[in-house]
């Protein structure tokens, strides 16, 4: 009996303690949002160069070194740092061994180019033998000031939530108190390029002088929403 009485007393104190912890403050839960669209200014392009035979003559091969030099020279002429162009595929280094095994082997190399202006890209690819370009494609893109933009939008969304809460509470004759809880909802979206291939080069004479394909990017869209709980205070 004493044990049952003790348990009852403990339970009573527990319920009393829980009741004291209940938040009885008046609150309002609102959300605010902010969004922006920006044009990418960092673009990574994949370029594949491949040796080819002139007029189908096996003795007249345009080797990968020639094509590579054309690409490097075009990059420098466009005013880009050499660090912007890197080899993108380690298998490129196997070309020498393959050539020893098979003299007719046509080597290829893949590169990754970083540009901020697509007009420069057009001039760069225009400086390379079109028959030596197997393909080019956009790997990814980004915006150089993305982090500062994210911070700015989050603050705007938070202030929008506060503004909404203020006029709603004021309409009821009360005063807005401090924020009790803040939750962030991230809706940022990086669109894919509208053209997967930047420019396709054919070895046929009809396509050798074809102009570059015009590019059109989907913008990077950032959208942030803040759900905020504010305390309501009376005047």
Helices and strands as residue ranges (DSSP letters): H 2-21, E 27-38, E 42-50, E 52-53, G 54-56, E 61-62, H 64-77, G 82-84, E 85-87, G 90-94, H 95-101, E 108-115, H 118-126, G 130-132, E 133-142, H 146-171, E 174-186, E 189-190, H 205-208, E 220-234
